[in-house]
Amino acid sequence: MSKGAVYFHLQFPFHDGQIGHKLFVVLNEPAANEPYLVVRTTSNLRNRKYQTGCNPNWGELFIPAKSGSLFEKDTVIQLIEIFEFSTEEFLKGTMKEKVISFKGDIDSLLFAQIVNCIRKLKDDISEKHFKMITR
């Protein structure tokens, strides 16, 4: 699992206790005992009008469908709500339970846009997560 990797999770654990199908993007390469940090995506745009790229008012990055990325539909990466996965959780999900599957890597330009957008959202993200993502 490397930063910029996109995975599909059949049993993604949301912060409110719900479980669902979800694509997510890895934001870091952990050091020592750090967790993997991931953000989820959605193609449900909630009738919002997005500009391509960073939309800091909503804490999201918009990727149009025909941008040559992995995302087949107009997609929003939700950057404010960051989820942690331990190496053990990730390995269990991919190898044993087979509920997490690799979809591909986003290109370095798109990953840089994600990190730059996170920089604009610094006040909305924990200091711990911000440091792990931007180092």
Secondary structure, DSSP 8 states (H G I E B T S, - for coil): --TTEEEEEEEEE-TTS-EEEEEEEE-----TT--EEEEEEES--TT----SEEETTTTEEEE-TTSSSS-SS-EEEE-SS-EEE-HHHHHIIIIIS--EEEEEE--HHHHHHHHHHHHHTGGGS-HHHHHHHH-
